[in-house]
C-alpha cells in the first residue's frame, strides 16, 4: 500500500488493509511512537496522517544515500 497524503480514519485503513480494526490500531500505535504518523482525535474517530518530514529524514540519511530501495526490497514479504 502506498503512503497517502490524505487523512484516513483507523477504520478505513483497516478495511483497505483487510485487517481487524484492533490489529490496525496496534500497528498504528507503533508508527505513532516512532513519529512516522500523526493522529488527530475527532469525537470517537482517530484521523491518521503521515509525518512526511520524519519519513523523509529516515529514508535519506545525512550522507545523502537514499535507503528507500533497500527498505522496499527488505519488506518484500508484505
C-alpha positions, 0 to 999 in steps of 0.5 A: 500500500502506498503512503497517502497524503490524505487523512484516513480514519483507523477504520478505513485503513483497516478495511483497505488493509483487510485487517481487524480494526484492533490489529490496525490500531496496534500497528498504528500505535507503533508508527505513532511512537516512532513519529512516522504518523500523526493522529488527530482525535475527532469525537470517537474517530482517530484521523491518521496522517503521515509525518512526511518530514520524519519519513523523509529524514529516515529514508535519506540519511545525512550522507545523502544515500537514499535507503528507500530501495533497500527498505522496499526490497527488505519488506518484500514479504508484505 
